[in-house]
Amino acid sequence: MNRSDYRKIARKYGITVKEVKRDMQEAIDSAYVNPNFHARCVQYEGDKPTIDEFVNHIARRISTNNKF
């Protein structure tokens, strides 16, 4: 995701880009307290994925599954 994507989300919900990123990271952090199989499939370097690592994983999965 680039900055304009975050801005679009922020504008849609009437919040700041900083709040969008904070909320996304909080959701990821919550999912990794007790990660299930699918959560463990995400490649990341630290204790849990960053927003960018998570979004990149999802984007790769979408592009792989949508090839005809």
Number of C-alpha atoms within 10 A of each C-alpha: 10 7 8 10 11 17 17 12 14 17 13 9 10 12 12 14 18 12 13 18 15 13 12 15 18 13 12 18 17 12 13 15 10 10 14 10 8 7 15 13 10 16 13 14 9 7 9 21 20 17 18 13 15 18 14 15 16 13 13 11 11 11 9 10 9 8 6 4
